[in-house]
Amino acid sequence: MRVIEEAAKKTPVILETEVLVVGGGPSGINAAIAAKRQGLDVTLLESNGFLGGILTSVTLGNICGLYMVAGDELIPTVQGIATELIDRLKKRGGVSNPRRWKKAGTIAFDVFSMKIAYDEMIVESGVRLLSYVKAVKSVMDGNTLKGVIIESKAGRQAILAKAVIDATGDADIAASAGVPFQNIPVSQLQYPSTMLRWSNVDTETYKELSREDLTECLEKAVKSGINLPRTNVSGHIIRAGEVHCNVTRISKEDGSPINPLDPWELTHAEIKGRQQALRYEEAFKRFVPGFADAYINDTGAAIGIRESRLIKGEYTLTEDDVLSSRKHDDGIACSAWPIEIHSAGAGRGTEWVWYDDGEYYNIPLRTLIPLEVENLLVSGRSLSATHVAHATARSSGTCMAMGEAAGIAIAVALKDGTPLRKVDITKVQSELLRNGAIIK
């Protein structure tokens, strides 16, 4: 391979902060707000020009992981800052009431309302926000993370911090810092999806269809000769005439999963996702009641990646933890979202593993503490988990809870002058409970 030798660089330090959060998605936002409320100087970095991460760039359409099913009730498993977000969305009419599907509950939301709500929350919190920057390298002193190198229109610069939260979703900072990762082959990764937003839908007709009805309609489309890789539809009415659908399944040409860390494969996936959208548009218009005059008005700005890097942490969340509803002593977040796997083994459907009525598990703080690197927490879908356990813990509601806990854990550690891996968990849990979070 040909190489180009670069001259040694002197990179200007533009900022020193107590807590640096990289990634302005649902986990990073909650982490930044939680740490700021503990009285720390907090900086949040975001590569886009808006906040929300997967919720607003992919346009996820609904928030999963906020509830468990107990009898006929949907009972919250995530509160705290997440509840503040939902309340703010309600004031704009930008969120639905909780909806039950089998043994799970979700909330549909309007993407623009989500962007506005997050803008307001960050501005009001006093967190320092820097957008349009990409963190490209960790600044290390031995095995201690001291900050990050960023690149932007302003060039190459550095930000130093007493502690860093990696909420990038792909554990980019952790990878650069030398954190070890779970060995999950690309061939086992979950498939990504391109999200579809529809206009001119007869939503009065559409809302009478069950999820099973939609699958039956799309199976008829497949039999007619339309090549659809997935017929399991997650569809939500945004407002009258508008519907959001999570239904595509993107793979390489041979049907295997794409490598979400390879820009060539991501480029292929983005184009293929939009090509698939056209096939789904034909299928819905011909076979799904209410869509005869409908059209896709847009897809997400980015493809929805479900799984990439998973760190090796002080503890690895396992399938047994999840299915046995284990409550860890150092629990900092709860989830009742089922195991949800989008893989070739599910055919054109999705593999679901449900919990017993009223059951849920919690996530220990140790899953956010990476091995071998100090001054770093990894929050969100890159937590330390097995492939199967990750298929439930990755839900956006659970990531919100992990983020809030990460922000408080860093604040407690900095105030006490202790390493993150030795933080006083009782103080972390006490603060979470005081803020209305659910931990056990």
C-alpha positions as CSV (number, residue, x, y, z in Angstrom):
1,M,0.0,0.0,0.0
2,R,1.3,3.4,-0.9
3,V,1.5,5.9,2.0
4,I,2.0,9.6,2.4
5,E,4.3,10.8,5.2
6,E,2.8,13.7,7.2
7,A,5.0,16.2,9.0
8,A,4.6,16.3,12.8
9,K,1.7,18.6,13.7
10,K,1.3,21.2,16.4
11,T,-2.4,21.2,17.1
12,P,-3.9,24.2,18.9
13,V,-5.9,23.6,22.0
14,I,-9.0,25.6,21.6
15,L,-10.8,24.6,24.8
16,E,-10.3,22.9,28.2
17,T,-13.4,21.6,29.8
18,E,-14.2,19.3,32.8
19,V,-16.5,16.9,30.9
20,L,-16.4,16.3,27.1
21,V,-19.3,14.4,25.6
22,V,-18.8,13.3,22.0
23,G,-22.0,12.6,20.2
24,G,-25.3,14.5,20.4
25,G,-27.7,11.6,20.2
26,P,-30.2,10.5,22.9
27,S,-27.4,9.1,25.1
28,G,-25.0,12.0,24.7
29,I,-27.5,14.7,25.3
30,N,-28.7,13.2,28.5
31,A,-25.1,12.7,29.6
32,A,-24.2,16.3,29.0
33,I,-27.3,17.7,30.7
34,A,-26.9,15.4,33.7
35,A,-23.2,16.3,34.2
36,K,-24.0,20.0,33.8
37,R,-26.7,19.8,36.4
38,Q,-24.1,18.5,38.8
39,G,-22.3,21.8,38.5
40,L,-19.6,20.9,36.0
41,D,-18.3,22.6,32.9
42,V,-19.6,20.5,30.1
43,T,-19.0,20.5,26.3
44,L,-21.0,18.5,23.8
45,L,-19.6,17.8,20.3
46,E,-21.9,16.9,17.4
47,S,-21.0,16.2,13.8
48,N,-24.4,17.3,12.4
49,G,-26.0,20.7,12.5
50,F,-28.8,19.4,14.7
51,L,-29.1,17.2,17.8
52,G,-30.9,13.9,18.3
53,G,-28.6,11.4,16.7
54,I,-30.4,8.3,15.3
55,L,-33.8,9.8,16.3
56,T,-33.4,12.8,14.0
57,S,-30.8,11.9,11.4
58,V,-32.1,8.4,10.7
59,T,-35.6,9.6,11.6
60,L,-36.3,6.6,13.8
61,G,-40.0,7.5,14.1
62,N,-40.6,6.1,17.5
63,I,-38.9,5.7,20.9
64,C,-38.5,2.2,22.1
65,G,-37.5,1.0,25.6
66,L,-39.4,3.4,27.8
67,Y,-42.0,1.0,29.1
68,M,-42.7,-2.6,30.2
69,V,-46.0,-4.4,29.9
70,A,-47.6,-5.5,33.1
71,G,-51.1,-6.9,32.6
72,D,-53.1,-4.2,30.7
73,E,-50.7,-1.4,31.7
74,L,-47.6,0.2,30.2
75,I,-45.3,1.0,33.1
76,P,-42.3,3.3,32.7
77,T,-38.8,1.7,32.9
78,V,-37.0,4.9,31.9
79,Q,-37.7,8.4,33.4
80,G,-35.6,11.3,34.6
81,I,-34.4,13.5,31.7
82,A,-36.2,11.3,29.2
83,T,-39.5,12.2,30.9
84,E,-38.6,15.9,30.5
85,L,-38.1,15.4,26.8
86,I,-41.5,13.6,26.4
87,D,-43.2,16.4,28.3
88,R,-41.7,19.0,26.1
89,L,-42.7,17.2,22.9
90,K,-46.2,16.9,24.2
91,K,-46.5,20.7,24.5
92,R,-45.7,20.9,20.7
93,G,-48.1,18.1,19.9
94,G,-45.0,16.3,18.6
95,V,-45.4,12.9,20.3
96,S,-48.1,10.3,20.5
97,N,-49.5,8.6,23.7
98,P,-47.7,5.4,24.6
99,R,-48.8,2.5,22.3
100,R,-48.8,-1.1,23.1
101,W,-47.7,-3.7,20.6
102,K,-47.7,-7.3,22.0
103,K,-45.4,-7.1,25.1
104,A,-43.8,-3.8,24.3
105,G,-44.7,-0.1,24.3
106,T,-43.5,2.7,22.1
107,I,-44.1,6.4,21.5
108,A,-44.1,7.9,18.0
109,F,-42.7,11.4,17.5
110,D,-42.3,14.2,15.0
111,V,-38.7,14.7,13.9
112,F,-38.8,18.5,13.7
113,S,-40.4,18.7,17.1
114,M,-37.6,16.5,18.4
115,K,-34.9,18.8,17.0
116,I,-36.6,21.8,18.6
117,A,-37.0,20.1,22.0
118,Y,-33.3,19.1,22.1
119,D,-32.2,22.6,21.0
120,E,-34.2,24.0,23.9
121,M,-33.0,21.5,26.4
122,I,-29.3,22.0,25.6
123,V,-29.5,25.8,25.4
124,E,-31.4,26.0,28.7
125,S,-29.0,23.6,30.4
126,G,-26.0,25.8,29.8
127,V,-24.0,23.0,28.1
128,R,-21.5,24.3,25.6
129,L,-22.5,22.9,22.2
130,L,-20.1,22.7,19.2
131,S,-21.6,21.4,16.0
132,Y,-20.1,20.5,12.6
133,V,-17.0,18.9,14.2
134,K,-15.7,15.4,13.9
135,A,-13.6,13.9,16.7
136,V,-10.9,12.0,14.9
137,K,-8.3,11.0,17.4
138,S,-7.9,10.5,21.2
139,V,-5.3,12.5,23.1
140,M,-3.6,10.0,25.4
141,D,-1.1,10.1,28.2
142,G,-0.2,6.5,28.7
143,N,-3.5,4.8,29.2
144,T,-5.3,8.0,30.3
145,L,-7.5,9.8,28.0
146,K,-6.9,13.6,28.1
147,G,-9.1,14.9,25.3
148,V,-9.7,14.6,21.6
149,I,-8.5,16.0,18.3
150,I,-11.3,17.5,16.2
151,E,-11.5,18.5,12.5
152,S,-13.9,21.0,11.1
153,K,-14.1,23.9,8.6
154,A,-11.7,25.6,11.0
155,G,-9.1,23.0,10.6
156,R,-7.5,20.5,13.0
157,Q,-7.8,21.5,16.7
158,A,-7.8,19.9,20.2
159,I,-10.1,19.9,23.2
160,L,-8.8,18.7,26.5
161,A,-11.0,17.4,29.3
162,K,-10.8,15.8,32.8
163,A,-13.2,13.1,31.6
164,V,-14.8,12.0,28.3
165,I,-18.1,10.3,27.5
166,D,-18.0,8.5,24.1
167,A,-21.6,8.6,22.9
168,T,-20.8,8.3,19.2
169,G,-22.7,5.1,18.8
170,D,-19.7,3.4,17.1
171,A,-17.4,3.9,20.0
172,D,-15.1,6.0,17.8
173,I,-13.2,7.6,20.8
174,A,-12.8,4.3,22.6
175,A,-11.4,2.7,19.5
176,S,-8.9,5.5,19.0
177,A,-7.9,5.3,22.7
178,G,-7.1,1.6,22.5
179,V,-10.1,0.1,24.3
180,P,-10.6,-3.6,23.5
181,F,-13.8,-4.7,21.8
182,Q,-16.1,-7.8,21.7
183,N,-15.2,-10.0,18.8
184,I,-18.4,-10.0,16.8
185,P,-17.9,-11.0,13.2
186,V,-19.4,-8.6,10.6
187,S,-21.3,-11.7,9.3
188,Q,-23.3,-11.7,12.5
189,L,-24.1,-8.0,12.7
190,Q,-27.7,-6.8,12.4
191,Y,-28.9,-5.4,9.1
192,P,-29.4,-1.6,8.9
193,S,-32.5,0.1,7.6
194,T,-33.4,3.2,5.6
195,M,-36.4,4.9,7.1
196,L,-39.4,6.0,4.9
197,R,-41.7,9.0,5.4
198,W,-44.9,9.0,3.5
199,S,-47.3,11.8,2.5
200,N,-50.9,11.7,1.2
201,V,-51.8,8.5,3.1
202,D,-55.4,7.8,3.9
203,T,-54.5,7.5,7.6
204,E,-58.1,6.7,8.6
205,T,-57.9,3.5,6.6
206,Y,-54.3,2.8,7.5
207,K,-54.9,3.0,11.3
208,E,-57.3,0.1,11.1
209,L,-54.5,-2.2,9.9
210,S,-52.6,-4.4,12.3
211,R,-48.9,-5.1,12.0
212,E,-49.9,-8.6,10.9
213,D,-52.2,-7.1,8.3
214,L,-49.3,-5.1,6.9
215,T,-47.1,-8.2,6.7
216,E,-49.8,-10.1,4.8
217,C,-50.2,-7.2,2.3
218,L,-46.4,-7.1,1.7
219,E,-46.2,-10.9,1.3
220,K,-48.8,-10.5,-1.5
221,A,-46.5,-8.0,-3.1
222,V,-43.6,-10.5,-2.9
223,K,-45.8,-13.1,-4.6
224,S,-46.6,-10.6,-7.3
225,G,-42.8,-10.4,-8.1
226,I,-41.7,-7.3,-6.1
227,N,-38.4,-8.1,-4.4
228,L,-38.9,-7.1,-0.8
229,P,-36.2,-8.3,1.7
230,R,-38.4,-7.5,4.7
231,T,-42.2,-7.6,5.2
232,N,-42.3,-6.9,8.9
233,V,-43.4,-3.3,9.2
234,S,-43.1,-0.8,12.0
235,G,-45.3,2.0,10.9
236,H,-46.5,5.1,12.8
237,I,-48.9,7.9,12.0
238,I,-47.1,11.2,12.4
239,R,-50.1,13.4,11.7
240,A,-53.1,13.1,9.4
241,G,-51.9,12.0,6.0
242,E,-48.3,11.3,7.1
243,V,-46.8,7.9,8.1
244,H,-43.3,6.8,9.1
245,C,-42.2,3.3,8.2
246,N,-39.3,1.2,9.4
247,V,-39.4,-1.7,6.9
248,T,-36.3,-1.9,4.6
249,R,-33.3,-4.2,5.1
250,I,-30.0,-3.3,3.6
251,S,-27.3,-5.9,2.8
252,K,-24.4,-6.4,0.5
253,E,-25.1,-7.9,-3.0
254,D,-24.5,-11.4,-1.6
255,G,-27.1,-10.9,1.2
256,S,-24.5,-10.6,4.0
257,P,-24.5,-7.7,6.5
258,I,-22.6,-4.5,5.6
259,N,-19.6,-3.4,7.6
260,P,-20.8,-0.2,9.3
261,L,-17.2,0.9,9.8
262,D,-16.3,0.7,6.1
263,P,-17.2,3.9,4.1
264,W,-17.3,2.1,0.8
265,E,-19.9,-0.3,2.2
266,L,-21.8,2.5,3.8
267,T,-21.9,4.3,0.5
268,H,-23.3,1.2,-1.1
269,A,-25.9,0.8,1.7
270,E,-27.1,4.4,1.4
271,I,-27.7,4.1,-2.4
272,K,-29.3,0.6,-2.0
273,G,-31.6,1.9,0.7
274,R,-33.1,4.5,-1.5
275,Q,-33.4,2.0,-4.4
276,Q,-35.3,-0.3,-2.0
277,A,-37.5,2.6,-1.0
278,L,-38.8,2.7,-4.6
279,R,-39.7,-1.0,-4.5
280,Y,-41.6,-0.5,-1.2
281,E,-43.3,2.6,-2.7
282,E,-44.7,0.4,-5.5
283,A,-45.6,-2.4,-3.1
284,F,-47.5,-0.1,-0.6
285,K,-49.3,1.7,-3.4
286,R,-50.5,-1.5,-5.0
287,F,-51.2,-3.7,-2.0
288,V,-51.6,-1.7,1.3
289,P,-55.0,-0.1,1.9
290,G,-54.7,3.7,2.3
291,F,-51.6,4.1,0.2
292,A,-53.0,4.1,-3.4
293,D,-52.4,7.9,-3.7
294,A,-49.5,8.1,-1.2
295,Y,-45.8,8.7,-2.0
296,I,-42.5,8.7,-0.1
297,N,-41.7,12.3,0.6
298,D,-38.2,11.5,2.0
299,T,-35.9,9.0,3.6
300,G,-33.7,9.6,6.7
301,A,-30.6,11.7,6.2
302,A,-28.5,8.7,7.2
303,I,-29.0,4.9,7.2
304,G,-30.0,3.4,10.5
305,I,-27.1,1.3,11.9
306,R,-28.2,-1.1,14.6
307,E,-24.9,-2.6,15.6
308,S,-21.2,-1.9,15.2
309,R,-18.4,-1.8,17.9
310,L,-19.2,-3.1,21.3
311,I,-16.6,-2.4,24.0
312,K,-15.1,-4.8,26.5
313,G,-16.0,-3.3,29.8
314,E,-15.7,-4.1,33.5
315,Y,-18.8,-6.3,33.0
316,T,-20.4,-7.7,29.8
317,L,-24.2,-7.8,29.7
318,T,-25.3,-11.2,28.7
319,E,-28.4,-13.0,27.2
320,D,-28.8,-14.7,30.6
321,D,-28.9,-11.3,32.4
322,V,-31.6,-10.1,30.1
323,L,-33.8,-13.2,30.0
324,S,-33.5,-13.9,33.7
325,S,-34.5,-10.2,34.4
326,R,-31.4,-9.8,36.5
327,K,-31.1,-6.8,38.7
328,H,-27.4,-5.9,39.3
329,D,-26.3,-4.1,42.5
330,D,-24.7,-1.4,40.4
331,G,-27.7,-1.0,38.1
332,I,-28.1,2.5,36.6
333,A,-30.7,1.9,33.9
334,C,-33.6,-0.5,33.2
335,S,-35.1,-2.0,30.1
336,A,-38.0,-4.2,29.1
337,W,-37.6,-3.9,25.4
338,P,-37.5,-7.4,23.9
339,I,-34.5,-8.9,22.2
340,E,-35.0,-7.7,18.6
341,I,-32.7,-9.1,16.0
342,H,-32.7,-8.2,12.3
343,S,-30.7,-11.0,10.6
344,A,-30.9,-13.4,7.7
345,G,-32.1,-16.1,10.1
346,A,-35.5,-14.3,10.5
347,G,-36.3,-14.5,6.8
348,R,-38.3,-11.5,5.8
349,G,-39.3,-11.0,9.4
350,T,-37.6,-10.0,12.6
351,E,-36.6,-12.3,15.5
352,W,-38.3,-11.3,18.7
353,V,-37.7,-12.8,22.2
354,W,-40.3,-11.5,24.7
355,Y,-40.2,-11.3,28.5
356,D,-42.8,-12.6,30.9
357,D,-45.4,-10.1,32.0
358,G,-44.0,-7.4,34.2
359,E,-40.4,-8.5,33.8
360,Y,-37.4,-6.3,33.0
361,Y,-33.6,-6.2,33.7
362,N,-31.2,-3.5,34.6
363,I,-27.8,-2.5,33.2
364,P,-24.8,-2.2,35.5
365,L,-22.6,0.8,35.4
366,R,-19.6,-1.5,34.8
367,T,-20.9,-2.1,31.2
368,L,-20.1,1.6,30.5
369,I,-16.5,1.4,32.0
370,P,-14.1,0.2,29.3
371,L,-11.1,-1.9,30.1
372,E,-7.5,-0.5,29.9
373,V,-8.4,3.2,29.4
374,E,-8.9,5.7,32.2
375,N,-11.1,8.9,32.2
376,L,-13.5,7.4,29.7
377,L,-17.1,6.2,29.8
378,V,-18.9,4.7,26.8
379,S,-22.6,5.4,26.8
380,G,-25.3,4.2,24.4
381,R,-25.4,1.2,22.0
382,S,-21.6,0.6,22.2
383,L,-21.9,-0.6,25.8
384,S,-20.2,-3.9,26.9
385,A,-22.7,-6.5,25.9
386,T,-22.9,-9.7,23.9
387,H,-24.5,-9.7,20.5
388,V,-27.9,-11.0,21.8
389,A,-28.0,-8.8,24.9
390,H,-27.1,-5.8,22.8
391,A,-30.2,-6.5,20.7
392,T,-32.4,-5.2,23.5
393,A,-30.0,-2.7,25.3
394,R,-29.5,-0.7,22.1
395,S,-33.0,0.8,22.2
396,S,-33.1,4.6,22.2
397,G,-35.0,4.8,25.5
398,T,-32.4,2.6,27.3
399,C,-29.6,4.7,25.7
400,M,-31.2,7.8,27.2
401,A,-31.1,6.2,30.7
402,M,-27.5,5.1,30.2
403,G,-26.5,8.6,29.2
404,E,-28.0,10.3,32.2
405,A,-26.2,7.7,34.4
406,A,-22.9,8.3,32.7
407,G,-23.1,12.1,33.2
408,I,-23.8,11.6,36.9
409,A,-21.1,9.0,37.3
410,I,-18.5,11.3,35.9
411,A,-19.6,14.1,38.1
412,V,-19.4,12.0,41.2
413,A,-16.0,10.7,40.3
414,L,-14.6,14.2,39.5
415,K,-16.0,15.7,42.7
416,D,-14.6,12.8,44.8
417,G,-11.3,12.7,43.0
418,T,-11.6,9.0,42.2
419,P,-11.0,7.0,39.0
420,L,-14.2,6.2,37.1
421,R,-13.8,2.5,37.7
422,K,-13.8,3.1,41.4
423,V,-16.6,5.6,41.6
424,D,-19.0,5.4,44.6
425,I,-22.0,3.6,43.0
426,T,-24.2,4.4,46.0
427,K,-23.7,8.2,45.3
428,V,-24.4,7.7,41.6
429,Q,-27.6,5.7,42.3
430,S,-28.7,8.2,44.9
431,E,-28.4,11.1,42.4
432,L,-30.2,9.2,39.7
433,L,-33.1,8.4,42.1
434,R,-33.2,12.0,43.2
435,N,-33.6,13.0,39.6
436,G,-36.5,10.6,39.0
437,A,-34.6,7.9,37.2
438,I,-35.4,4.2,37.5
439,I,-32.4,1.9,38.3
440,K,-33.8,-1.4,39.8
